[in-house]
Structures are given as structure tokens and as C-alpha cells.
Amino acid sequence: MKNIKFITLAVSMFLLMLSCDKLLDVEPQQSVSAETVYNDHEGVINAINGAWASLGSSNLFAGTSVFQSDLLANNDELEWIGTFIGYQQMFDKNLSVTDGTISGKWNTAYNLINITNNVLANIEVVHSGHQERVEGEAKFLRGVAYFELVRFYARHYGATPNNSHPGVPLVLTPTVGITEDSYPERATVEAVYTQILSDLNRAKSLLAPGGAGANGGRATSTNASAFLARVYLSMKNWQSAANEADIVIDQFGGAAALNDLPRSAFNNDVYTTEDVFMIRQDATSHAGSANTGIGTFFSSLPGYGRGDAFVTSAHRARFEEGDLRNTYVDDPEIRSIGDVPAMYYRGVGTDAGNTMTAKWGKWDANIPVIRLAEMFLTRAEANYMHINAGGTVIGDAPLDDINVIRSRAGLDPLSELDLEDIKNERMLELCFEGHKLHDLKRWEGFTADPTGTELPYDSPRLVMPVPQREIDVNDNLVQNDGYM
């Protein structure tokens, strides 16, 4: 494919994410060939830096991986008043094959994948004491990138009996020049998931475990388990999802590692004990202030945010009285997110006056991709389904895990539990963090467009199209249903 062939992102984004590890603090090269980039240890390390920067860009975890999920699956939690046509189309569930944010995610993910393929093809030039770590990071990055691609651009896992429906192209070797391999077909969803599991399990075996910020905030074995928990949950492999989530919870020290208050998990410049996987940002990143950055749309503060997506009263009405995840402040003197001790606030910047989430209010704050709270909720759901299928509990009982989350939210514990309780806690705890679309599909639920037309979880309107320019270049690609 046209956009998979290029590796220039590797050398143009190195400055965006540099590690505290001396080996990863290599100055990036500019405008060099693939042979030059990957012919020695420093070049490969620079390249893996570029791949990490891609993952933390506004086209992935610092932006669209959160925002596109929430807009597409939105029912009555958000209102959209922005002027970006592509996002208006997502809010309306009427996507365009030429939309720039849709092609941006695709291009960024495949550029990242091509970088990792080059790193893996040249792993022998990496110093022997670092080969396992570099290979593990590359496999981790590739597995995560394919997971993001397949769950946005393909129908959900389980849509056909053998998952034989089209996924995304699998490209596992460096793409250099134009050959038949430059125009791959879409692999099946089953094949893509098999590759994701292979990459993440390999990363898990190569990398050391660790808590928040381990390996300089890069991938660890524990991070791989956290993403495996997500993958297995989407596959409805309940036992494996519970097992992986349990590994993460145990490594982080259990409920004691949760922040004291829900609000404390967001807008941080440093790691907190709850941060399982974090995208680091700083004054040079700019992802948070980009047009596709999360806070650009979710914030209405003096000098930051467009106020395009605001929270509805219907969403806040779902919380129980006294829930610390539903605190609100109305203060015209707010000057930054640091002045907002609550989870919601009355906007004081662009399009002021609406209710805004306080989860995304600082353009250079770290991005909490996976929080420990998610692992408790994943273990609860997976265990609940596993037990109902005749399995035994893994780690702790679902009721206990849900009550851990409720306790941190200042709520009384439940005495009994059903699946709707688990779903409700997950929706309230993880709202506006990019889970909405994927939870909707796993739970086989419904949403609606702004006209009130009900859309089931398997509606073609909830699957993003393959970018048209990819279809134009590659005759082997087929478009998703509803976009022909």
C-alpha cells in the first residue's frame, strides 16, 4: 500500500519522545535512507523512538483512539457543536471514505508497523544486552497497532462463525519499493487477532515486569498483559482475559495502588501508582494541542480547548448520589485544569457555559491509556462470564472487584451483582476514555444517531471505512459494507 511503504515518520518524530535511559537519548537523524537508519545500534534505537512517538501521536492514543470511539458510539452522553466536518460525520454516524482523521489513523498505524518491521529485520545490529528489550518493544508496538486497526476498520471479533470476514492487511516485513507485496489483501479478522496475540505474548516473554513508569514508561511484560486482557476481552475469551488482568493487578499491588480520588488519575505530569500504561507528553510533544488531540475537543479553558464536545445532563444523571466520579464545579475564575478539583466543570473558554469533562484539560499532561481501575473492571466482567460458563474464579470474586471501584468512588458496596451492574460501573468509571465503541460491540448493544434512528452494535455505520486513497492505490483491497 502507498502509505505503508514509507518510513520517514521514524526520522521526523524522534524528538517527540525521548527516554531517560541513555541508550534512548540518541539524537535523531534527518532525511536518511532506510539502509542508513537501520545499519547500526543507534539507528535502530532512533527508529524505535520514532515508533513510540507514533503511538503517542494525536492520530492514535493522544487523540483519535479515544475521540473516535466516543463519537461513533455516542448515544446521549455527548453533544457535538464543532465545525470539523469529519467529526460531525462521526457524531452523525455517516462517515466519509475521504475523511482525513480516518486516513490519518490508518497511515500512522501502518507507518508505525513498518518501523517495527524494519527494527525486527535488523535486530542483529542491536547490542547483545539490549536485543531482547528492543525486540519486545517492537513486538508490543506492532501488536497494539494492529489491535487499534482491526477494531476500528473491521467488523467485531465474532461477527462470522470463523472470523473469516475482512480484517486489515497484515504486513510483517519491511516494505521498500513497489512489488506485489506492496499491495496486500485484507487478512481475515482471525488472522489479525492471531498475529496480535503472537506479538503481545512474545513481548510479554521478552520484557521484564514492572509497575507504573517501569522501563522508562515504555513497554513491560505487565503492559503486554494489560493489552492482552483487552484483546481477550474483545474475543470473549473470559478465562484468558481474567488471567491477564489478574497478573496486572497483582504486579501493581492490588486495590491499594488506586489513587485516593478518581480525579487524581488525570492531567498528571508524572506517573501515579494507578497508571498501567501511559503515553508521556511534554512541552515538545504537541499531541495534546493538535487538531486531533483529546483535550482540543474535550476542554473549554482560557487558552486551551475548543469546547466542541460537551457532556449532557442525561449522562450525569446516571451516577448515584454522592458518586465522586460525578463531582462538578462552576467557577468563572478557573484559569487552568489545576483549578478544577471535580470531574466536571462549567466551561470558561471557547463555547463557554457547557458541562465539560475534567479528564482531558492539560495539553502536555500524560495520557493514561490503561488505568488499574480498568483491570479491576475487566477481571470482574471476565470472571462473571467465566463463572457463569462453569469456570472458577480467578484472582478475586467479581462482586469484590466491583466494590473496589465503588469504594474509591465513595459509594456503598453492593451486596449482590449481575452483569448490568458490571456494565454500569464500567461505563461510569471509564467514560470518555475511548472504551465506548468497543464495549458496545462486545455487549451487543444499541446506540442511536442524532435523528433517533437506532443502530445495533453490528451496524456498518459503526465501522470505519478503509481510506479511499488506499482503495484507489491497491486493487486488492475491498471496502467495508456500507461504503461501496
QUIZI-V13117 format. One record per backbone hydrogen bond with DSSP energy under -1.0 kcal/mol. NH is the residue of the N-H (numbers start at 1). CO is the residue of the C=O. Records with the same first field share a line. If there is no record, write none. Layout:
NH = CO / CO
This chain:
5 = 1
10 = 7
12 = 8
13 = 9
16 = 13
17 = 14
24 = 21
25 = 22
37 = 33
38 = 34
44 = 40
45 = 41
46 = 42
47 = 43
48 = 44
49 = 45
50 = 46
51 = 47
52 = 48
53 = 49
54 = 50
55 = 51
56 = 52
57 = 54
60 = 57
61 = 55
62 = 57
63 = 60
64 = 58
65 = 60
66 = 63
67 = 63
68 = 64
70 = 66
71 = 67
72 = 68
73 = 69
79 = 310
81 = 308
88 = 84
89 = 85
90 = 86
91 = 87
92 = 88
94 = 89
99 = 96
103 = 99
104 = 100
105 = 101
106 = 102
107 = 103
108 = 104
109 = 105
110 = 106
111 = 107
112 = 108
113 = 109
114 = 110
115 = 111
116 = 112
117 = 113
118 = 114
119 = 115
120 = 116
121 = 117
122 = 118
125 = 122
126 = 123
130 = 127
134 = 130
135 = 131
136 = 132
137 = 133
138 = 134
139 = 135
140 = 136
141 = 137
142 = 138
143 = 139
144 = 140
145 = 141
146 = 142
147 = 143
148 = 144
149 = 145
150 = 146
151 = 147
153 = 149
159 = 156
163 = 160
167 = 187
182 = 179
183 = 180
187 = 168
189 = 165
190 = 163
192 = 188
193 = 189
194 = 190
195 = 191
196 = 192
197 = 193
198 = 194
199 = 195
200 = 196
201 = 197
202 = 198
203 = 199
204 = 200
205 = 201
206 = 202
207 = 203
214 = 211
217 = 214
218 = 215
221 = 208
224 = 220
225 = 221
226 = 222
227 = 223
228 = 224
229 = 225
230 = 226
231 = 227
232 = 228
233 = 229
234 = 230
235 = 231
236 = 233
237 = 232
238 = 236
241 = 237
242 = 238
243 = 239
244 = 240
245 = 241
246 = 242
247 = 243
248 = 244
249 = 245
250 = 246
251 = 247
252 = 248
254 = 249
257 = 254
258 = 255
264 = 261
265 = 262
266 = 263
275 = 272
276 = 274 / 370
277 = 370
279 = 367
285 = 282
290 = 287
293 = 290
294 = 62
297 = 294
298 = 294
299 = 295
301 = 304
304 = 301
306 = 296
307 = 299
309 = 297
310 = 79
311 = 355
312 = 77
316 = 312
317 = 313
318 = 315
319 = 316
323 = 320
324 = 409
326 = 323
329 = 344
334 = 331
339 = 336
340 = 337
344 = 327
345 = 356
346 = 329
347 = 354
348 = 300
353 = 347
356 = 345
358 = 343
365 = 362
366 = 268
367 = 279
369 = 277 / 367
370 = 277
372 = 274
375 = 371
376 = 372
377 = 373
378 = 374
379 = 375
380 = 376
381 = 377
382 = 378
383 = 379
384 = 380
385 = 381
386 = 382
387 = 383
388 = 384
389 = 385
390 = 387
391 = 386
396 = 394
401 = 397
402 = 398
403 = 399
404 = 400
405 = 401
406 = 402
407 = 403
408 = 404
409 = 405
410 = 407
411 = 406
422 = 418
423 = 419
424 = 420
425 = 421
426 = 422
427 = 423
428 = 424
429 = 425
430 = 426
433 = 430
439 = 435
440 = 436
441 = 437
442 = 438
443 = 439
445 = 440
447 = 455
449 = 453
452 = 449
455 = 447
457 = 445
459 = 456
462 = 459
463 = 460
464 = 152
468 = 97
470 = 467
471 = 467
472 = 468
473 = 469
474 = 470
477 = 474
483 = 480
